[in-house]
């Protein structure tokens, strides 16, 4: 698939990437095109991404409890440092007006997200301090915590403190994000929310039966509440065969520490699993539209949070291919605009102050 002037002309809005983790953990230089990252400033500019949500996941992979707050704050602050290092080419977006100005051609808008509310130390009220540092979106839990159950946990819903966090987030105009939450917690957010919310990086479970993906009922509920799901580029979220192969590989792996030889063997076996085609992105977009309508779906690639990508995409610089892919799948210009930026622009403009 080749890039065309038409695809470059369309602005893009992506709801989830983990570049701050690579900046903090690996010292990645966000401003450098050759940095070993999926998302860099030059790649965002090349793709035409006007707004990027940057996630801060403090508990990944196995952060000691006494370092979770420090790690979370470090990643939140890293987004501000990335913007400062951009020499005016990117700025942290704090308001709906900031997001709109970024989409209109101003500096790229960097929205700061908390992926797992663990740095709040179990108290919803502590969200206020991180909002003061730039956070404008929150996933309550990445793995089960004091606020919520998650897709790989106990399937419990929101706790009493999780309900308080939902109420406070809506009160102070922070986006609520249900990716990673358990099905029961998703239902609780639906029942108790008064504003639209998002599933920033989740696909369609009926196409790929991964627990991180949304069922058709969840997609309909999200659409009914004016929300948006961001299509995730992880192969095991896109492709049922790849997901099953990865699950089998995990089942055959020791739960304890692995030796260097075991790690090398695991990596080799994982690399032997065929990667899915990029065309599956269109399949998930089309299914989401059939179930929830054309206002429910956007982009949320999970870049830098995933190691593998489908065939046809290597970094965010390849995002312009998405427009051509969706056009070939039969979507109209209006529908392509909604998927590429307009739906996420709408929901963030409505929720942010």
N, C-alpha and C positions, 0 to 999 in steps of 0.2 A: 504494500500500500504506500503510495507516495503522498507527500505533503503538497498542498496546493495553496495558492494565494487565498482562496475562499476559506480554507480551514484556519489559516493564520489570522484572518480578519475577525474571527469570532472570539470575544473575550471568554475567559474561563474562571470558574469559581470552584475550588476543591475544599471539601469539608473535613479532610483528615490526612495529616502526615505526621511522621515522628522524627523529623529532622532535628529537633532540639536534643533528642536522646543521643544522636551521633555527634552533635556538637559538644555535649557535656561529657559523654563517655569516651569518645575517640578523638576529641579535639578537632573535629571536622571544620574546615574553613568554608562557611556557607557562601562567601563571596567568590570562591574560586571554582571555575568551571570544571576543573579536573579533580575536585574533592571526591572521595569515595562515598558519595551520597546520591540517592535518587533525586533529591530536591535541593537545588542550589539557586542562588539569585540569578545567575546567567541562564540557567535552564528554565526558570519561571518566566523570565523575560522572553526567551526564545519561543516558549509555548504560547505566550499571551495570557498567562494566568494573572488575573487582576486581584483576586482575593484568595489567600491560602490560610486555612485553619491549621495552626501548629499545636500539636498535642504535647502534654507533659504527663508522662506515665511514671510515677514515682516508685511503684512497687515492682516494675519489670527490671530484670528477670526474677531475682530473689533478693530484694533489698532488705537488709536487717531492719527490724522495727525502729531502732533508735536512729536510723538514717533517712527514714521516709520523708520527714518534713524538710530536711536539708536538701535532699535530692529533688523533691518536688519544686521547692523554691528556686533551686539552681536552674531547672529547665524552664520554668516560667520566666525567670530573669534573662535566660539565654535568648529568648525571642526578642526582648528589647535590645540586647547587645547586637543581635543579628541585624536588626533594623538600623541601629546606630552606625554599624560598620558599612551599611549600604550606600553611604554618602547621598542620602535623600532619595534613593530609588525605591525604598520600602519603608513603611512606617507602621507602628502598631495601631490597629483600628480599635477604638474604644466605644464608638457610637454608631448609630445607624447612618448618620451623615458621613462619617469616615468611610464606611463601607460603600456608600453611594458614590463618594468622590473617587475612591479607588476604581470602581467599575467605570466611571466616566473618563478615566485616563490619568488620574493623579498617580502618586506613588502607589506601588503594590500595597494592598492592605493585608497586614498580618494579624489575624485573630488568634488570641491565646486561649487554649482549652486545657482543662484539667481532665485527664483520662484516668479516672479513679480518684475519689475524694479522700483518699487515705491521708494526705497531708493536713486535712482538717482535724485530725486526731479525735474523730468520733463526735465532733460538735458542729452542727450545721452553722452556727453563728460565726465560726472561723472562716467561712467563705468570704466574709466581708474583707478580711485582710488581704486575701489573694486577689479579690476584685480590685483592691487598691494597687496591686502590682500588675494589673492588666488583664486578668482572667475574665473572659466573657462567655464561656461555655463550659459545662460540667457533665461528665459521665459519673454517676454516683459510685460505681464500683467496677474495677477491672477484674478482680477476683473477690469472692465474698468478703464483705467488711461490715462495719457497724451500721451502714446505711442501706445495704441492699444485697440480695442474692444475685448470682451471675449465671451465665449460660452453662458454665462447667462446674457450678457449685451445687447447692442444695435445692435450687429452684424456689427458694423462699422469696417473698415479695419485699416491699419496702418496710423497713423497721419504723418505729415511731420517730426516730431521729431522721430517717430517710424522708418521711413525710414532711418533717420540719424543713429539711433541705430543699425539697420541692417547693414548698411555700415561699421560702426565703429567696430562692433563685428567681421565681416568678415576680416576687415583690421588687427585687433590685435589678430586674431586667437582664438576667443571665440566661443564656440558652440552655435548655435541658436536653441532654443527649442520651438516648436509651440503648445505643450499641453496647454490647457486652452484658446488658442486664438479663436476668432470667425472664422467662415468659411470664411468670407471676408478677414480677416487678414491672414489666411492661404494662400488664393489665392494671396495676395500681396507678401508674403514671397516667394512663388513659382515664381512669375513673376520677382522679383527683386534680388533674391539670386544668388550668383555665386559659392557657396560652398554647400556641403551637409548639411542638418540640420536634427534634430530628433523631434519626438513626444514622449517624454520620458515616459509618463504614460497614454496612450490612447489605447482603444480597437476598435473593429469593429462595426460600427453603424448598419450595416445590420443584425447583430446577436442580438444586444442590442441597441435599438434606443435612447440612451442617447446623449445629445448634446456634451458631452466631448469626445465621441468616434469619429472615423474617418469614413467618407463615403468611399465607394469603389473607387470613383473618387479621393479622397484625398490619399488613400493608393497607388493607381497607380501613382499619381503625386509625392508622397514621394519617391517611388521606382525609378522613372525615374531620380530623382535628387540624387540618391545614399544614401538616408536617411534611417533611422531605426525608427520603432515604438516599444515602450516597453510595453508589456502586463501588464495591471493594475489588481491587485487582488481584487479590491473593488467589493463586490457582486453586487452592482447596476450598475456597468460597465460591468459585465460579463453576467448577467442573466436578460432577458427582464421582466420576472415575478417579480423578486425582485425589479427591477427598477420601475416598475409600482406601486407596493405596497408601496414603499418608497415615490414616488411622490404623491400618494393619501394621505399618512400620513402627508406629508408636507402641502398639500392643506387644510387639516382639522385642522392645527395648527395655533394659533393666531400669528400674526406678531409682537405683542408687547412682553414685558418681561413676562416670565412665572413664576408662583409661584412654590415653591418646590413640591407641590402636583401635579401640571400640568407637571412639569419636570419628576416626577416619573411615572406618567401615560403614558407620551410619551415614556419613556424608556421601559416600560413594553410592550407597543404596538409594538414598534420597535423590541424588542426581540422575539415577537411572529411570526414575518415574517420568514418563513423558509429560511435558508441559502442555497445557491446553492452548487452543487458538485464542487470539485476541477477540475473535468474532463472538465469543461467548458474552462479552460485555453487552453487545447489542441484544442478545437473547434475554439477559436479565432486565435490561431497560424495557424491552417490548413487553415482557411478562408483567413488570411492575405497572406499566401503563394500562395493560388490559385489566388488571385487578383494581388499581387505585386511581387511574386517570393520569393525564399528562402532567398534572401539577405535583405529583408525589415523588418524582425521581430526579436525582442530581448525581454529582460525582463525589466520591470519597475514597480515593485510591489506596490509602493506608501505606503510601510509599515511605520507605525508610523504617517502617514497622514490620515489613515482611522481607524475606530474603529472596524469594522466587517471584517471578512475574510471568504472565502469559507471553507466548511467542508474539513478537511484534511490538513490544514496548520494553524500553530499558531504563528510561528516566522520565521525569515529568516533561522533558522537552518533546517527548513523543505524544503528548496529550492532543495536539491538533488532529491526529489520526482519528480521534473519537468522532468528530463531526462527519468526516467522510464515511466512517463505518455506519453511523446512524442514518446518513443519507442513503447509503446502499441498502439499508434494511427497510427503507420506505418511509422514514419519518419526514415530515415537512420542515421547512425552515423554522417555523414557529415552535414546533416541538423540539427541534435540535437546540434552539436557543434556551428553551426551558430546562432541558437536561444539562446543558453546558454551563449555565450561569443563572438564568432568570428565577428558577424555583428557589434556589438557596438565597439569592438576593432578596426575594420577597419575604421569606421567613425570617431572615436575620434583620431586615429592615423593620419588620413588625415587632420582633421581640426586643431588640436592643433599644435603649433609651436614646 
